[in-house]
Amino acid sequence: MLIDCDHCAMQHTSACDDCVVSVLLQIGPVELNDDEVAALGNLADTGLVPRLRLVPTDRQAS
């Protein structure tokens, strides 16, 4: 999974304020493997981090 805020429909909205990418990394695009995506999902399920709010604007960004 490639997470690139420049290809997210939620960029520059209130969703960015607590996006897990912004909260944890505050950097440019981030590429996560399947295990990392699952780990973030588990952390979000327990309330430790907010859910990923990425909404890709094109299919290549997902």
CHARMM internal coordinates of N, CA and C (Angstrom, degrees):
IC EDIT
DIST 1 N 1 CA 1.4444
DIST 1 CA 1 C 1.5206
ANGL 1 N 1 CA 1 C 107.70
DIST 1 C 2 N 1.3113
ANGL 1 CA 1 C 2 N 116.63
DIHE 1 N 1 CA 1 C 2 N 127.58
DIST 2 N 2 CA 1.4555
ANGL 1 C 2 N 2 CA 121.95
DIHE 1 CA 1 C 2 N 2 CA 175.01
DIST 2 CA 2 C 1.5193
ANGL 2 N 2 CA 2 C 107.98
DIHE 1 C 2 N 2 CA 2 C -103.86
DIST 2 C 3 N 1.3138
ANGL 2 CA 2 C 3 N 116.32
DIHE 2 N 2 CA 2 C 3 N 122.32
DIST 3 N 3 CA 1.4583
ANGL 2 C 3 N 3 CA 121.59
DIHE 2 CA 2 C 3 N 3 CA 178.63
DIST 3 CA 3 C 1.5137
ANGL 3 N 3 CA 3 C 107.51
DIHE 2 C 3 N 3 CA 3 C -106.81
DIST 3 C 4 N 1.3185
ANGL 3 CA 3 C 4 N 115.82
DIHE 3 N 3 CA 3 C 4 N 111.39
DIST 4 N 4 CA 1.4552
ANGL 3 C 4 N 4 CA 122.06
DIHE 3 CA 3 C 4 N 4 CA -179.62
DIST 4 CA 4 C 1.5192
ANGL 4 N 4 CA 4 C 107.53
DIHE 3 C 4 N 4 CA 4 C -129.11
DIST 4 C 5 N 1.3024
ANGL 4 CA 4 C 5 N 116.79
DIHE 4 N 4 CA 4 C 5 N 111.13
DIST 5 N 5 CA 1.4649
ANGL 4 C 5 N 5 CA 121.12
DIHE 4 CA 4 C 5 N 5 CA -176.94
DIST 5 CA 5 C 1.5243
ANGL 5 N 5 CA 5 C 111.85
DIHE 4 C 5 N 5 CA 5 C -57.79
DIST 5 C 6 N 1.3321
ANGL 5 CA 5 C 6 N 117.63
DIHE 5 N 5 CA 5 C 6 N -28.02
DIST 6 N 6 CA 1.4631
ANGL 5 C 6 N 6 CA 120.57
DIHE 5 CA 5 C 6 N 6 CA 179.15
DIST 6 CA 6 C 1.5222
ANGL 6 N 6 CA 6 C 112.44
DIHE 5 C 6 N 6 CA 6 C -68.63
DIST 6 C 7 N 1.3309
ANGL 6 CA 6 C 7 N 117.14
DIHE 6 N 6 CA 6 C 7 N -14.44
DIST 7 N 7 CA 1.4583
ANGL 6 C 7 N 7 CA 121.56
DIHE 6 CA 6 C 7 N 7 CA 179.01
DIST 7 CA 7 C 1.5262
ANGL 7 N 7 CA 7 C 110.96
DIHE 6 C 7 N 7 CA 7 C -115.43
DIST 7 C 8 N 1.3199
ANGL 7 CA 7 C 8 N 116.93
DIHE 7 N 7 CA 7 C 8 N 25.79
DIST 8 N 8 CA 1.4656
ANGL 7 C 8 N 8 CA 121.86
DIHE 7 CA 7 C 8 N 8 CA 180.00
DIST 8 CA 8 C 1.5233
ANGL 8 N 8 CA 8 C 109.03
DIHE 7 C 8 N 8 CA 8 C -110.73
DIST 8 C 9 N 1.3292
ANGL 8 CA 8 C 9 N 116.60
DIHE 8 N 8 CA 8 C 9 N 128.04
DIST 9 N 9 CA 1.4639
ANGL 8 C 9 N 9 CA 121.38
DIHE 8 CA 8 C 9 N 9 CA 179.31
DIST 9 CA 9 C 1.5213
ANGL 9 N 9 CA 9 C 111.81
DIHE 8 C 9 N 9 CA 9 C -65.80
DIST 9 C 10 N 1.3186
ANGL 9 CA 9 C 10 N 117.80
DIHE 9 N 9 CA 9 C 10 N -16.76
DIST 10 N 10 CA 1.4663
ANGL 9 C 10 N 10 CA 121.41
DIHE 9 CA 9 C 10 N 10 CA -178.01
DIST 10 CA 10 C 1.5303
ANGL 10 N 10 CA 10 C 112.22
DIHE 9 C 10 N 10 CA 10 C -92.54
DIST 10 C 11 N 1.3396
ANGL 10 CA 10 C 11 N 117.25
DIHE 10 N 10 CA 10 C 11 N 0.21
DIST 11 N 11 CA 1.4630
ANGL 10 C 11 N 11 CA 120.67
DIHE 10 CA 10 C 11 N 11 CA -179.22
DIST 11 CA 11 C 1.5249
ANGL 11 N 11 CA 11 C 109.90
DIHE 10 C 11 N 11 CA 11 C -58.94
DIST 11 C 12 N 1.3246
ANGL 11 CA 11 C 12 N 115.39
DIHE 11 N 11 CA 11 C 12 N 139.35
DIST 12 N 12 CA 1.4662
ANGL 11 C 12 N 12 CA 123.90
DIHE 11 CA 11 C 12 N 12 CA 179.00
DIST 12 CA 12 C 1.5260
ANGL 12 N 12 CA 12 C 112.50
DIHE 11 C 12 N 12 CA 12 C 65.53
DIST 12 C 13 N 1.3353
ANGL 12 CA 12 C 13 N 116.88
DIHE 12 N 12 CA 12 C 13 N 28.02
DIST 13 N 13 CA 1.4621
ANGL 12 C 13 N 13 CA 121.70
DIHE 12 CA 12 C 13 N 13 CA 173.15
DIST 13 CA 13 C 1.5253
ANGL 13 N 13 CA 13 C 107.61
DIHE 12 C 13 N 13 CA 13 C -118.02
DIST 13 C 14 N 1.3161
ANGL 13 CA 13 C 14 N 116.15
DIHE 13 N 13 CA 13 C 14 N 177.92
DIST 14 N 14 CA 1.4679
ANGL 13 C 14 N 14 CA 119.89
DIHE 13 CA 13 C 14 N 14 CA 178.58
DIST 14 CA 14 C 1.5283
ANGL 14 N 14 CA 14 C 111.81
DIHE 13 C 14 N 14 CA 14 C -63.92
DIST 14 C 15 N 1.3329
ANGL 14 CA 14 C 15 N 117.87
DIHE 14 N 14 CA 14 C 15 N -20.06
DIST 15 N 15 CA 1.4669
ANGL 14 C 15 N 15 CA 120.91
DIHE 14 CA 14 C 15 N 15 CA 178.47
DIST 15 CA 15 C 1.5272
ANGL 15 N 15 CA 15 C 111.45
DIHE 14 C 15 N 15 CA 15 C -63.52
DIST 15 C 16 N 1.3277
ANGL 15 CA 15 C 16 N 117.78
DIHE 15 N 15 CA 15 C 16 N -27.72
DIST 16 N 16 CA 1.4722
ANGL 15 C 16 N 16 CA 121.24
DIHE 15 CA 15 C 16 N 16 CA 179.48
DIST 16 CA 16 C 1.5280
ANGL 16 N 16 CA 16 C 111.98
DIHE 15 C 16 N 16 CA 16 C -67.22
DIST 16 C 17 N 1.3193
ANGL 16 CA 16 C 17 N 116.86
DIHE 16 N 16 CA 16 C 17 N -27.50
DIST 17 N 17 CA 1.4609
ANGL 16 C 17 N 17 CA 120.65
DIHE 16 CA 16 C 17 N 17 CA -174.10
DIST 17 CA 17 C 1.5201
ANGL 17 N 17 CA 17 C 113.50
DIHE 16 C 17 N 17 CA 17 C -58.95
DIST 17 C 18 N 1.3397
ANGL 17 CA 17 C 18 N 117.33
DIHE 17 N 17 CA 17 C 18 N -34.89
DIST 18 N 18 CA 1.4621
ANGL 17 C 18 N 18 CA 118.93
DIHE 17 CA 17 C 18 N 18 CA 179.23
DIST 18 CA 18 C 1.5222
ANGL 18 N 18 CA 18 C 112.36
DIHE 17 C 18 N 18 CA 18 C -127.79
DIST 18 C 19 N 1.3279
ANGL 18 CA 18 C 19 N 116.27
DIHE 18 N 18 CA 18 C 19 N 25.73
DIST 19 N 19 CA 1.4636
ANGL 18 C 19 N 19 CA 120.60
DIHE 18 CA 18 C 19 N 19 CA 175.42
DIST 19 CA 19 C 1.5303
ANGL 19 N 19 CA 19 C 108.52
DIHE 18 C 19 N 19 CA 19 C -63.99
DIST 19 C 20 N 1.3114
ANGL 19 CA 19 C 20 N 116.96
DIHE 19 N 19 CA 19 C 20 N 137.29
DIST 20 N 20 CA 1.4636
ANGL 19 C 20 N 20 CA 120.76
DIHE 19 CA 19 C 20 N 20 CA -177.13
DIST 20 CA 20 C 1.5274
ANGL 20 N 20 CA 20 C 111.46
DIHE 19 C 20 N 20 CA 20 C -59.70
DIST 20 C 21 N 1.3085
ANGL 20 CA 20 C 21 N 118.30
DIHE 20 N 20 CA 20 C 21 N -33.43
DIST 21 N 21 CA 1.4648
ANGL 20 C 21 N 21 CA 120.47
DIHE 20 CA 20 C 21 N 21 CA 178.30
DIST 21 CA 21 C 1.5204
ANGL 21 N 21 CA 21 C 109.86
DIHE 20 C 21 N 21 CA 21 C -65.58
DIST 21 C 22 N 1.3260
ANGL 21 CA 21 C 22 N 116.38
DIHE 21 N 21 CA 21 C 22 N -47.21
DIST 22 N 22 CA 1.4670
ANGL 21 C 22 N 22 CA 120.10
DIHE 21 CA 21 C 22 N 22 CA 179.03
DIST 22 CA 22 C 1.5186
ANGL 22 N 22 CA 22 C 111.42
DIHE 21 C 22 N 22 CA 22 C -64.04
DIST 22 C 23 N 1.3121
ANGL 22 CA 22 C 23 N 116.62
DIHE 22 N 22 CA 22 C 23 N -42.00
DIST 23 N 23 CA 1.4619
ANGL 22 C 23 N 23 CA 121.36
DIHE 22 CA 22 C 23 N 23 CA -177.24
DIST 23 CA 23 C 1.5251
ANGL 23 N 23 CA 23 C 111.14
DIHE 22 C 23 N 23 CA 23 C -65.93
DIST 23 C 24 N 1.3177
ANGL 23 CA 23 C 24 N 117.62
DIHE 23 N 23 CA 23 C 24 N -46.37
DIST 24 N 24 CA 1.4666
ANGL 23 C 24 N 24 CA 120.95
DIHE 23 CA 23 C 24 N 24 CA -174.26
DIST 24 CA 24 C 1.5218
ANGL 24 N 24 CA 24 C 114.11
DIHE 23 C 24 N 24 CA 24 C -85.71
DIST 24 C 25 N 1.3052
ANGL 24 CA 24 C 25 N 117.53
DIHE 24 N 24 CA 24 C 25 N -36.19
DIST 25 N 25 CA 1.4539
ANGL 24 C 25 N 25 CA 118.89
DIHE 24 CA 24 C 25 N 25 CA -167.37
DIST 25 CA 25 C 1.5213
ANGL 25 N 25 CA 25 C 115.46
DIHE 24 C 25 N 25 CA 25 C -116.73
DIST 25 C 26 N 1.2967
ANGL 25 CA 25 C 26 N 117.57
DIHE 25 N 25 CA 25 C 26 N -38.96
DIST 26 N 26 CA 1.4588
ANGL 25 C 26 N 26 CA 123.30
DIHE 25 CA 25 C 26 N 26 CA -178.37
DIST 26 CA 26 C 1.5248
ANGL 26 N 26 CA 26 C 111.98
DIHE 25 C 26 N 26 CA 26 C 45.37
DIST 26 C 27 N 1.3192
ANGL 26 CA 26 C 27 N 115.46
DIHE 26 N 26 CA 26 C 27 N 49.42
DIST 27 N 27 CA 1.4641
ANGL 26 C 27 N 27 CA 121.73
DIHE 26 CA 26 C 27 N 27 CA 177.13
DIST 27 CA 27 C 1.5164
ANGL 27 N 27 CA 27 C 108.97
DIHE 26 C 27 N 27 CA 27 C -137.63
DIST 27 C 28 N 1.3137
ANGL 27 CA 27 C 28 N 116.97
DIHE 27 N 27 CA 27 C 28 N -172.35
DIST 28 N 28 CA 1.4548
ANGL 27 C 28 N 28 CA 122.85
DIHE 27 CA 27 C 28 N 28 CA 179.79
DIST 28 CA 28 C 1.5169
ANGL 28 N 28 CA 28 C 112.55
DIHE 27 C 28 N 28 CA 28 C -70.80
DIST 28 C 29 N 1.3263
ANGL 28 CA 28 C 29 N 117.01
DIHE 28 N 28 CA 28 C 29 N -153.72
DIST 29 N 29 CA 1.4659
ANGL 28 C 29 N 29 CA 121.13
DIHE 28 CA 28 C 29 N 29 CA -176.95
DIST 29 CA 29 C 1.5263
ANGL 29 N 29 CA 29 C 112.38
DIHE 28 C 29 N 29 CA 29 C -55.26
DIST 29 C 30 N 1.3223
ANGL 29 CA 29 C 30 N 114.81
DIHE 29 N 29 CA 29 C 30 N 144.87
DIST 30 N 30 CA 1.4596
ANGL 29 C 30 N 30 CA 122.09
DIHE 29 CA 29 C 30 N 30 CA -179.00
DIST 30 CA 30 C 1.5142
ANGL 30 N 30 CA 30 C 107.74
DIHE 29 C 30 N 30 CA 30 C -127.99
DIST 30 C 31 N 1.3211
ANGL 30 CA 30 C 31 N 117.36
DIHE 30 N 30 CA 30 C 31 N 132.73
DIST 31 N 31 CA 1.4520
ANGL 30 C 31 N 31 CA 120.65
DIHE 30 CA 30 C 31 N 31 CA 175.95
DIST 31 CA 31 C 1.5202
ANGL 31 N 31 CA 31 C 108.52
DIHE 30 C 31 N 31 CA 31 C -108.77
DIST 31 C 32 N 1.3381
ANGL 31 CA 31 C 32 N 115.68
DIHE 31 N 31 CA 31 C 32 N 125.33
DIST 32 N 32 CA 1.4595
ANGL 31 C 32 N 32 CA 122.14
DIHE 31 CA 31 C 32 N 32 CA -178.80
DIST 32 CA 32 C 1.5179
ANGL 32 N 32 CA 32 C 109.65
DIHE 31 C 32 N 32 CA 32 C -114.50
DIST 32 C 33 N 1.3351
ANGL 32 CA 32 C 33 N 116.55
DIHE 32 N 32 CA 32 C 33 N 140.63
DIST 33 N 33 CA 1.4556
ANGL 32 C 33 N 33 CA 118.99
DIHE 32 CA 32 C 33 N 33 CA 173.65
DIST 33 CA 33 C 1.5304
ANGL 33 N 33 CA 33 C 108.51
DIHE 32 C 33 N 33 CA 33 C -84.67
DIST 33 C 34 N 1.3233
ANGL 33 CA 33 C 34 N 116.99
DIHE 33 N 33 CA 33 C 34 N 174.31
DIST 34 N 34 CA 1.4663
ANGL 33 C 34 N 34 CA 121.16
DIHE 33 CA 33 C 34 N 34 CA -175.61
DIST 34 CA 34 C 1.5245
ANGL 34 N 34 CA 34 C 112.50
DIHE 33 C 34 N 34 CA 34 C -59.88
DIST 34 C 35 N 1.3343
ANGL 34 CA 34 C 35 N 117.45
DIHE 34 N 34 CA 34 C 35 N -38.05
DIST 35 N 35 CA 1.4654
ANGL 34 C 35 N 35 CA 120.43
DIHE 34 CA 34 C 35 N 35 CA 179.33
DIST 35 CA 35 C 1.5248
ANGL 35 N 35 CA 35 C 111.33
DIHE 34 C 35 N 35 CA 35 C -65.15
DIST 35 C 36 N 1.3218
ANGL 35 CA 35 C 36 N 116.72
DIHE 35 N 35 CA 35 C 36 N -39.20
DIST 36 N 36 CA 1.4641
ANGL 35 C 36 N 36 CA 120.54
DIHE 35 CA 35 C 36 N 36 CA 179.00
DIST 36 CA 36 C 1.5273
ANGL 36 N 36 CA 36 C 111.35
DIHE 35 C 36 N 36 CA 36 C -68.52
DIST 36 C 37 N 1.3345
ANGL 36 CA 36 C 37 N 116.57
DIHE 36 N 36 CA 36 C 37 N -38.72
DIST 37 N 37 CA 1.4666
ANGL 36 C 37 N 37 CA 120.44
DIHE 36 CA 36 C 37 N 37 CA 176.44
DIST 37 CA 37 C 1.5275
ANGL 37 N 37 CA 37 C 109.56
DIHE 36 C 37 N 37 CA 37 C -61.95
DIST 37 C 38 N 1.3352
ANGL 37 CA 37 C 38 N 116.60
DIHE 37 N 37 CA 37 C 38 N -43.65
DIST 38 N 38 CA 1.4652
ANGL 37 C 38 N 38 CA 120.80
DIHE 37 CA 37 C 38 N 38 CA 178.72
DIST 38 CA 38 C 1.5254
ANGL 38 N 38 CA 38 C 110.90
DIHE 37 C 38 N 38 CA 38 C -63.83
DIST 38 C 39 N 1.3290
ANGL 38 CA 38 C 39 N 116.78
DIHE 38 N 38 CA 38 C 39 N -41.00
DIST 39 N 39 CA 1.4682
ANGL 38 C 39 N 39 CA 120.47
DIHE 38 CA 38 C 39 N 39 CA 179.35
DIST 39 CA 39 C 1.5232
ANGL 39 N 39 CA 39 C 110.91
DIHE 38 C 39 N 39 CA 39 C -62.78
DIST 39 C 40 N 1.3310
ANGL 39 CA 39 C 40 N 117.44
DIHE 39 N 39 CA 39 C 40 N -43.78
DIST 40 N 40 CA 1.4645
ANGL 39 C 40 N 40 CA 119.90
DIHE 39 CA 39 C 40 N 40 CA 177.32
DIST 40 CA 40 C 1.5202
ANGL 40 N 40 CA 40 C 111.12
DIHE 39 C 40 N 40 CA 40 C -63.06
DIST 40 C 41 N 1.3274
ANGL 40 CA 40 C 41 N 116.73
DIHE 40 N 40 CA 40 C 41 N -37.13
DIST 41 N 41 CA 1.4620
ANGL 40 C 41 N 41 CA 120.38
DIHE 40 CA 40 C 41 N 41 CA 176.14
DIST 41 CA 41 C 1.5181
ANGL 41 N 41 CA 41 C 111.49
DIHE 40 C 41 N 41 CA 41 C -62.58
DIST 41 C 42 N 1.3245
ANGL 41 CA 41 C 42 N 116.90
DIHE 41 N 41 CA 41 C 42 N -42.33
DIST 42 N 42 CA 1.4677
ANGL 41 C 42 N 42 CA 120.84
DIHE 41 CA 41 C 42 N 42 CA 178.02
DIST 42 CA 42 C 1.5244
ANGL 42 N 42 CA 42 C 111.45
DIHE 41 C 42 N 42 CA 42 C -64.88
DIST 42 C 43 N 1.3254
ANGL 42 CA 42 C 43 N 116.97
DIHE 42 N 42 CA 42 C 43 N -42.13
DIST 43 N 43 CA 1.4695
ANGL 42 C 43 N 43 CA 120.08
DIHE 42 CA 42 C 43 N 43 CA 177.59
DIST 43 CA 43 C 1.5265
ANGL 43 N 43 CA 43 C 110.75
DIHE 42 C 43 N 43 CA 43 C -63.11
DIST 43 C 44 N 1.3193
ANGL 43 CA 43 C 44 N 116.50
DIHE 43 N 43 CA 43 C 44 N -39.88
DIST 44 N 44 CA 1.4658
ANGL 43 C 44 N 44 CA 119.99
DIHE 43 CA 43 C 44 N 44 CA 178.84
DIST 44 CA 44 C 1.5257
ANGL 44 N 44 CA 44 C 110.90
DIHE 43 C 44 N 44 CA 44 C -67.61
DIST 44 C 45 N 1.3325
ANGL 44 CA 44 C 45 N 117.17
DIHE 44 N 44 CA 44 C 45 N -38.84
DIST 45 N 45 CA 1.4681
ANGL 44 C 45 N 45 CA 120.89
DIHE 44 CA 44 C 45 N 45 CA 178.94
DIST 45 CA 45 C 1.5185
ANGL 45 N 45 CA 45 C 112.18
DIHE 44 C 45 N 45 CA 45 C -59.31
DIST 45 C 46 N 1.3227
ANGL 45 CA 45 C 46 N 116.92
DIHE 45 N 45 CA 45 C 46 N -31.48
DIST 46 N 46 CA 1.4650
ANGL 45 C 46 N 46 CA 120.63
DIHE 45 CA 45 C 46 N 46 CA -179.12
DIST 46 CA 46 C 1.5272
ANGL 46 N 46 CA 46 C 112.47
DIHE 45 C 46 N 46 CA 46 C -94.39
DIST 46 C 47 N 1.3360
ANGL 46 CA 46 C 47 N 116.32
DIHE 46 N 46 CA 46 C 47 N -0.35
DIST 47 N 47 CA 1.4582
ANGL 46 C 47 N 47 CA 119.81
DIHE 46 CA 46 C 47 N 47 CA 177.13
DIST 47 CA 47 C 1.5185
ANGL 47 N 47 CA 47 C 114.88
DIHE 46 C 47 N 47 CA 47 C 83.95
DIST 47 C 48 N 1.3324
ANGL 47 CA 47 C 48 N 117.55
DIHE 47 N 47 CA 47 C 48 N 10.53
DIST 48 N 48 CA 1.4648
ANGL 47 C 48 N 48 CA 120.21
DIHE 47 CA 47 C 48 N 48 CA -178.54
DIST 48 CA 48 C 1.5253
ANGL 48 N 48 CA 48 C 113.12
DIHE 47 C 48 N 48 CA 48 C -78.83
DIST 48 C 49 N 1.3150
ANGL 48 CA 48 C 49 N 117.16
DIHE 48 N 48 CA 48 C 49 N -28.61
DIST 49 N 49 CA 1.4695
ANGL 48 C 49 N 49 CA 122.19
DIHE 48 CA 48 C 49 N 49 CA 174.63
DIST 49 CA 49 C 1.5223
ANGL 49 N 49 CA 49 C 107.44
DIHE 48 C 49 N 49 CA 49 C -137.94
DIST 49 C 50 N 1.3310
ANGL 49 CA 49 C 50 N 117.19
DIHE 49 N 49 CA 49 C 50 N 156.22
DIST 50 N 50 CA 1.4660
ANGL 49 C 50 N 50 CA 118.73
DIHE 49 CA 49 C 50 N 50 CA 176.07
DIST 50 CA 50 C 1.5274
ANGL 50 N 50 CA 50 C 110.45
DIHE 49 C 50 N 50 CA 50 C -70.78
DIST 50 C 51 N 1.3207
ANGL 50 CA 50 C 51 N 116.85
DIHE 50 N 50 CA 50 C 51 N 157.30
DIST 51 N 51 CA 1.4581
ANGL 50 C 51 N 51 CA 122.05
DIHE 50 CA 50 C 51 N 51 CA 177.03
DIST 51 CA 51 C 1.5183
ANGL 51 N 51 CA 51 C 110.14
DIHE 50 C 51 N 51 CA 51 C -64.70
DIST 51 C 52 N 1.3074
ANGL 51 CA 51 C 52 N 116.30
DIHE 51 N 51 CA 51 C 52 N 148.25
DIST 52 N 52 CA 1.4554
ANGL 51 C 52 N 52 CA 121.79
DIHE 51 CA 51 C 52 N 52 CA 173.52
DIST 52 CA 52 C 1.5233
ANGL 52 N 52 CA 52 C 108.00
DIHE 51 C 52 N 52 CA 52 C -64.23
DIST 52 C 53 N 1.3003
ANGL 52 CA 52 C 53 N 116.63
DIHE 52 N 52 CA 52 C 53 N 127.92
DIST 53 N 53 CA 1.4674
ANGL 52 C 53 N 53 CA 121.12
DIHE 52 CA 52 C 53 N 53 CA -177.15
DIST 53 CA 53 C 1.5211
ANGL 53 N 53 CA 53 C 112.12
DIHE 52 C 53 N 53 CA 53 C -109.04
DIST 53 C 54 N 1.3096
ANGL 53 CA 53 C 54 N 116.76
DIHE 53 N 53 CA 53 C 54 N 18.31
DIST 54 N 54 CA 1.4546
ANGL 53 C 54 N 54 CA 121.36
DIHE 53 CA 53 C 54 N 54 CA -179.76
DIST 54 CA 54 C 1.5199
ANGL 54 N 54 CA 54 C 110.33
DIHE 53 C 54 N 54 CA 54 C -60.41
DIST 54 C 55 N 1.3130
ANGL 54 CA 54 C 55 N 116.20
DIHE 54 N 54 CA 54 C 55 N 128.35
DIST 55 N 55 CA 1.4589
ANGL 54 C 55 N 55 CA 123.18
DIHE 54 CA 54 C 55 N 55 CA 173.18
DIST 55 CA 55 C 1.5289
ANGL 55 N 55 CA 55 C 105.63
DIHE 54 C 55 N 55 CA 55 C -126.27
DIST 55 C 56 N 1.3439
ANGL 55 CA 55 C 56 N 117.74
DIHE 55 N 55 CA 55 C 56 N 93.89
DIST 56 N 56 CA 1.4629
ANGL 55 C 56 N 56 CA 119.99
DIHE 55 CA 55 C 56 N 56 CA -175.63
DIST 56 CA 56 C 1.5271
ANGL 56 N 56 CA 56 C 111.94
DIHE 55 C 56 N 56 CA 56 C -58.66
DIST 56 C 57 N 1.3253
ANGL 56 CA 56 C 57 N 115.97
DIHE 56 N 56 CA 56 C 57 N 138.64
DIST 57 N 57 CA 1.4560
ANGL 56 C 57 N 57 CA 120.64
DIHE 56 CA 56 C 57 N 57 CA 177.83
DIST 57 CA 57 C 1.5164
ANGL 57 N 57 CA 57 C 111.81
DIHE 56 C 57 N 57 CA 57 C -90.62
DIST 57 C 58 N 1.3332
ANGL 57 CA 57 C 58 N 117.59
DIHE 57 N 57 CA 57 C 58 N -11.14
DIST 58 N 58 CA 1.4613
ANGL 57 C 58 N 58 CA 121.79
DIHE 57 CA 57 C 58 N 58 CA 174.18
DIST 58 CA 58 C 1.5209
ANGL 58 N 58 CA 58 C 108.50
DIHE 57 C 58 N 58 CA 58 C -147.48
DIST 58 C 59 N 1.3105
ANGL 58 CA 58 C 59 N 116.66
DIHE 58 N 58 CA 58 C 59 N 159.58
DIST 59 N 59 CA 1.4689
ANGL 58 C 59 N 59 CA 121.41
DIHE 58 CA 58 C 59 N 59 CA -174.25
DIST 59 CA 59 C 1.5259
ANGL 59 N 59 CA 59 C 112.07
DIHE 58 C 59 N 59 CA 59 C -69.85
DIST 59 C 60 N 1.3166
ANGL 59 CA 59 C 60 N 119.67
DIHE 59 N 59 CA 59 C 60 N -26.21
DIST 60 N 60 CA 1.4593
ANGL 59 C 60 N 60 CA 121.37
DIHE 59 CA 59 C 60 N 60 CA -179.02
DIST 60 CA 60 C 1.5130
ANGL 60 N 60 CA 60 C 112.08
DIHE 59 C 60 N 60 CA 60 C -70.77
DIST 60 C 61 N 1.3238
ANGL 60 CA 60 C 61 N 118.65
DIHE 60 N 60 CA 60 C 61 N -21.92
DIST 61 N 61 CA 1.4619
ANGL 60 C 61 N 61 CA 121.68
DIHE 60 CA 60 C 61 N 61 CA -177.49
DIST 61 CA 61 C 1.5113
ANGL 61 N 61 CA 61 C 112.16
DIHE 60 C 61 N 61 CA 61 C -82.32
DIST 61 C 62 N 1.3207
ANGL 61 CA 61 C 62 N 118.97
DIHE 61 N 61 CA 61 C 62 N -10.62
DIST 62 N 62 CA 1.4661
ANGL 61 C 62 N 62 CA 120.14
DIHE 61 CA 61 C 62 N 62 CA -175.91
DIST 62 CA 62 C 1.5036
ANGL 62 N 62 CA 62 C 112.80
DIHE 61 C 62 N 62 CA 62 C -95.02
END
COOR INIT
IC SEED 1 N 1 CA 1 C
IC BUILD
